[in-house]
Amino acid sequence: MTDAPRPPAATGSSGSLYAAVGGLPALLRLARAWHERCLADPELAHPFTHAPIHPRHSERLAAYWAEQLGGPPLWTGPGGPRTALGSHRGVVHMHSGEGVHEDLDRRAVAVFVTAMDDAGLPDEPRLRATLTAWFTWATALMSAYPRSADDVPPDLAMPHWSWDGPVGTA
């Protein structure tokens, strides 16, 4: 972890969560800290044993999170599928068909909350609460198709989250 200065957290709805958290460098620290904590937890490590972990897993995870939190389209690609790392549908598909695992999801959220400290995110209550609400919501999205990955709709678009919750949903 670096000791680089971090920008102050935005406290209003005028700035993105991406900016408030400290941009991609902060999300990369967070992704690394969360992944390290997952691998150290016997239950949370289990899902990572089913397939090889991409050598740039944390960087890819940070890009995915950045896009959801109001940052640039680092995951889906600014130029569309040709420049994309992946699609939201692909991520959901990969996490689907594993049955209901509410305890695992709760553990993942608890580890995320602790990882915010490990990553040195701003200790700003509204930011921390909003990120926790987002991660809880995002974890539920990953668990939305417990029966089969074939249930994931083909046109599932990248969701976004703001200070006020999900963007563009009813």
C-alpha positions as CSV (number, residue, x, y, z in Angstrom):
1,M,0.0,0.0,0.0
2,T,1.2,3.5,-0.8
3,D,1.3,6.5,1.4
4,A,0.5,8.8,-1.5
5,P,-1.8,11.7,-0.6
6,R,-5.5,11.1,-1.3
7,P,-8.0,13.6,-2.5
8,P,-10.6,14.6,0.1
9,A,-13.9,12.8,-0.1
10,A,-16.8,14.5,-1.8
11,T,-19.6,14.9,0.7
12,G,-22.4,15.9,-1.7
13,S,-24.1,14.4,-4.7
14,S,-22.3,16.8,-7.1
15,G,-19.2,14.6,-7.4
16,S,-19.0,10.9,-8.4
17,L,-18.2,8.2,-5.9
18,Y,-15.3,7.3,-8.2
19,A,-13.8,10.8,-7.5
20,A,-14.7,10.8,-3.8
21,V,-13.0,7.4,-3.2
22,G,-9.8,8.6,-4.9
23,G,-10.2,7.3,-8.4
24,L,-8.6,4.3,-9.9
25,P,-5.5,4.2,-7.6
26,A,-7.8,4.0,-4.5
27,L,-10.0,1.4,-6.2
28,L,-7.0,-0.7,-7.1
29,R,-5.8,-0.6,-3.4
30,L,-9.4,-1.6,-2.4
31,A,-9.6,-4.4,-4.9
32,R,-6.3,-5.8,-3.8
33,A,-7.1,-5.5,-0.1
34,W,-10.6,-7.2,-0.6
35,H,-9.1,-10.0,-2.7
36,E,-6.3,-10.6,-0.2
37,R,-8.9,-10.8,2.6
38,C,-11.1,-13.1,0.6
39,L,-8.2,-15.5,0.0
40,A,-7.4,-15.5,3.7
41,D,-11.0,-16.5,4.6
42,P,-11.6,-20.3,4.3
43,E,-15.2,-19.8,3.0
44,L,-14.5,-16.8,0.8
45,A,-11.4,-18.4,-0.8
46,H,-13.4,-21.4,-2.0
47,P,-15.0,-19.7,-5.1
48,F,-11.5,-18.7,-6.2
49,T,-10.5,-22.3,-6.4
50,H,-12.8,-23.3,-9.2
51,A,-10.8,-21.7,-12.0
52,P,-7.5,-20.0,-12.4
53,I,-7.4,-16.4,-11.2
54,H,-6.6,-13.9,-14.0
55,P,-3.1,-12.6,-13.3
56,R,-4.4,-9.1,-13.4
57,H,-7.6,-9.9,-11.3
58,S,-7.3,-6.9,-9.0
59,E,-6.7,-4.4,-11.8
60,R,-9.7,-5.8,-13.7
61,L,-11.9,-5.7,-10.6
62,A,-10.9,-2.1,-9.9
63,A,-11.8,-1.2,-13.5
64,Y,-15.2,-2.9,-13.2
65,W,-15.9,-1.1,-9.9
66,A,-14.7,2.2,-11.3
67,E,-17.2,2.1,-14.1
68,Q,-20.1,1.3,-11.7
69,L,-19.1,4.2,-9.4
70,G,-19.1,6.9,-12.0
71,G,-15.6,6.5,-13.4
72,P,-14.5,6.0,-17.1
73,P,-15.7,3.0,-19.0
74,L,-12.6,1.0,-18.2
75,W,-14.4,-2.3,-18.1
76,T,-16.8,-2.1,-21.0
77,G,-14.4,-0.1,-23.1
78,P,-14.8,3.5,-24.4
79,G,-14.8,2.2,-27.9
80,G,-17.3,-0.6,-27.4
81,P,-16.6,-4.3,-27.4
82,R,-13.4,-4.1,-29.4
83,T,-11.7,-2.2,-26.5
84,A,-13.6,-3.8,-23.6
85,L,-12.1,-5.9,-20.9
86,G,-15.5,-7.5,-20.6
87,S,-19.2,-7.0,-20.1
88,H,-21.4,-6.8,-17.1
89,R,-23.3,-9.7,-18.4
90,G,-20.1,-11.7,-18.6
91,V,-19.3,-11.0,-14.9
92,V,-22.8,-11.9,-13.8
93,H,-22.8,-15.0,-15.9
94,M,-19.5,-16.1,-14.3
95,H,-21.0,-15.7,-10.8
96,S,-24.3,-17.4,-11.7
97,G,-25.6,-20.9,-11.3
98,E,-23.9,-21.5,-7.9
99,G,-27.1,-21.7,-5.8
100,V,-28.2,-19.4,-3.0
101,H,-25.3,-18.4,-0.8
102,E,-26.5,-15.6,1.5
103,D,-23.9,-16.3,4.2
104,L,-21.0,-16.1,1.7
105,D,-22.5,-12.8,0.4
106,R,-22.7,-11.4,3.9
107,R,-19.0,-12.4,4.5
108,A,-17.9,-10.8,1.3
109,V,-19.6,-7.5,2.3
110,A,-18.0,-7.7,5.8
111,V,-14.6,-8.2,4.2
112,F,-15.2,-5.3,1.9
113,V,-15.9,-3.0,4.8
114,T,-12.7,-4.0,6.5
115,A,-10.8,-3.7,3.2
116,M,-11.8,0.0,3.0
117,D,-9.5,0.5,6.0
118,D,-6.7,-1.6,4.6
119,A,-6.8,0.4,1.4
120,G,-6.7,3.7,3.3
121,L,-9.9,5.0,1.8
122,P,-11.1,8.4,3.3
123,D,-12.7,7.9,6.7
124,E,-15.7,9.9,5.7
125,P,-19.0,8.3,7.1
126,R,-21.2,9.1,4.2
127,L,-18.7,7.8,1.7
128,R,-18.2,4.6,3.7
129,A,-21.9,4.0,4.1
130,T,-22.6,4.7,0.4
131,L,-19.8,2.3,-0.7
132,T,-21.1,-0.4,1.7
133,A,-24.6,0.0,0.3
134,W,-23.3,-0.2,-3.2
135,F,-21.2,-3.3,-2.5
136,T,-24.1,-5.0,-0.8
137,W,-26.3,-4.2,-3.9
138,A,-23.6,-5.3,-6.3
139,T,-23.1,-8.6,-4.4
140,A,-26.9,-9.2,-4.7
141,L,-26.6,-8.6,-8.5
142,M,-24.0,-11.3,-8.7
143,S,-26.3,-13.7,-6.9
144,A,-29.4,-12.8,-8.9
145,Y,-29.3,-16.0,-11.0
146,P,-28.6,-18.8,-8.6
147,R,-30.2,-21.6,-10.6
148,S,-28.3,-21.4,-13.8
149,A,-25.9,-19.1,-15.7
150,D,-28.2,-19.7,-18.7
151,D,-30.8,-17.5,-16.9
152,V,-28.7,-14.3,-17.3
153,P,-30.3,-12.1,-19.9
154,P,-28.1,-11.5,-23.0
155,D,-28.5,-7.7,-22.9
156,L,-27.7,-7.1,-19.3
157,A,-26.1,-3.6,-19.2
158,M,-23.5,-2.2,-16.8
159,P,-25.3,-0.8,-13.7
160,H,-24.2,2.4,-12.1
161,W,-24.4,3.7,-8.5
162,S,-24.4,7.3,-7.2
163,W,-24.6,8.9,-3.8
164,D,-28.3,8.3,-4.0
165,G,-28.2,4.7,-5.0
166,P,-28.7,2.9,-8.3
167,V,-28.8,5.1,-11.4
168,G,-31.5,4.6,-14.0
169,T,-33.5,2.0,-12.2
170,A,-37.2,2.2,-11.3
